[in-house]
Structure formats: structure tokens, C-alpha cells
Amino acid sequence: MSWQKHKILITVVVILIAIILLLPVVSYRPVYEKDELSYGVTFSLRFAQEMGLNWQKVYEEMLDDLDVKKVRLIAYWDQVEYKDGMYWWKDLDWQIKQASSRDVEIILAVGGRLPRWPECHFPEWTKELSNNEREEKILEYIKEVVKRYQKEENIIAWQIENEPFLTHFGECPKISSKFLDKEIALARSLDNRPIVVTDSGELSIWTPAMQRADIFGTTMYRDVYSGFLGRYVHYPLPPAFFKLKYNLAMFFSAPKPKNSVVIELQAEPWGPKPYYTLTKQERERTMNLEKFKEMLEYSRKTGFKEFYLWGVEWWYWEKEVNGDWSLWEEAKILF
């Protein structure tokens, strides 16, 4: 194992020991009752397509059958600006129109680094650009997206980039803090709606994201496959871990976010390859109906009040492809 990996492991161990020692002292946060919580989903047109699904049908059933009232949508740069200065708005327009017609709240994520692997979704035409040239094009793209949709009342916030401080995950160049600040400043200059900045729940320190956000969004996972370790991992973290981390990050953040949400709550499998290529047994190592229910209760105990579930495409795929309606029906009860 390289010295860099040794340092990472040592750092993780030290952090875990410190957390265990400090938990009783600084982990207090109120825990909300189930009827006080609110839930939404993240929907990825791209991922539904990769799974071989009719993405519009998935989306409509998500809105009408599950009755989802909060959704995070993704303005994939490579799908919208398919050529330099040339835009294909039709699919994103349709998603926003369908949600707005049902009075669904929308968080719209925009930038170069956005949800779903490989995280960075740069158009082909940007590959020959320098880093500075690409950054200028990202700023131009953010401007076009915000200007196009700023009259949509159901868009409640703009998410700028996705987990910009999680530099070791995804096939992405590092986003500098200076450039992220430019992106956020641009969005704020164009529109007064809140800015969402997200970060990893288990692998980041939160403070840099929090002090830039009006709404801070964390991820929350329990069972994953670690490419770094080459095996499945269960995070041995009690709900109080998130209470402690939240309190510490808020203490050191200036300014502080006005609100914090779980923007990505695990509700789908995570394996060494796309889960729709795994066997049922392999998928259930990281997510099934029982784990889904456990995740909901675990997340409730962390002190957060609002959650966006990650996995609606999977629930649909299980019922349509495998005839397993259990997750879809459980989600329907939740919403």
C-alpha cells in the first residue's frame, strides 16, 4: 500500500476515534417525529436511459403514482449544450413543466460536476480546451440555464456543482474554491433564490461547503462497495455521528447556511459495477426492502428534517423488469 493510502487510513482512524470520544458531548440535535419529516427524490434522465428505461414514463409515474412533491433535477451540460453555443432544452423543459404543473418543488443542479457517475459531464467539444477556457464555458452555461428558468416559480433553489470538495471521487478535475466562488457569485447576481452546495456525509468535513451555501446538502450512505479497499463496506457510524459533525461544522462555518438537508439518501444498491448488471443477491448486499426501511429510521435519528432519496430509477426498474413492487410500494407509502 502506498504512503498516500496509509495517510488516508490513519486520518480516517484518528477521526473515528475523536468522534467516538466526543459523541456524548457535542452530538445533541433534536430528532423529529416521522410526521414532521419531508421527502423528495433525485431524478436522472441520463441514468434512466442507461438502464434501458423509458425515462419519461419513469418520471411521470414518479410524479403521479408515488406523488413525489420535491425533486432535484439535473441540467447535464453535455446533454444541453451539445455544441459550443448550441442548446437542446427540450428534455429539461419537459421535466420542469411536468413538475411545475403538479406543483412540485424543484432544486435544479447545474455546473460541470453533477450527480451520477462519472460525476463530470463535460461535452465532447470541451476536451481540447484548457482548464481556464473550460471554466469560462461553464460560467457561460450556468448563466444560460439560470436565465432560461429564472421565471419558473417552482424552482426553489439552484445547486451549483455536486460535492465540489470531494476531489477523490469521480473522473473529474479538481474544482478550485476560487472557481466555485465565481460560479456561486454568478448565480446570485442573476437570481435571488437560495444556492445549494453539497458535500459527502462520510468523507468530507462540510465546513467549506456550508459557509458558501444558503442550503447545505449532505449525502448519507450505510452500505457501499469501496473501490479503494476492493470490497463491500458497512459504515459503522451511529446517527449521532451526523449530529456531531453537523454541530462542529456549523460552529466553524462563517457565514452559516440557513437550512441543511440530506440531498442524497441511499435507497439503491452500490456495487463494483452498475447495479442493474448485478445479481439480486449482489444487489441485496447493499440495499433491499429491509435495508430501505432501516435507512429511513437511521436518517430520522440524525436530526435532519428533509431528505432527497437516491434510487427512484431502481425502484421503477425492479418493478418493471423484475416484477418486484415492494420498494415502489414502500416508497409510495412514504410520499
PyMOL commands that set and color helices and strands:
alter all, ss='L'
color gray80, all
select helices_A, chain A and resi 3-26+34-36+45-50+55-64+77-80+90-101+124-126+131-149+177-190+207-210+239-252+275-277+280-283+289-300+312-321+326-334
alter helices_A, ss='H'
color red, helices_A
select strands_A, chain A and resi 38-42+70-75+105-110+155-160+195-199+215-220+223-226+231-234+259-266+306-310
alter strands_A, ss='S'
color yellow, strands_A
deselect
rebuild
show_as cartoon
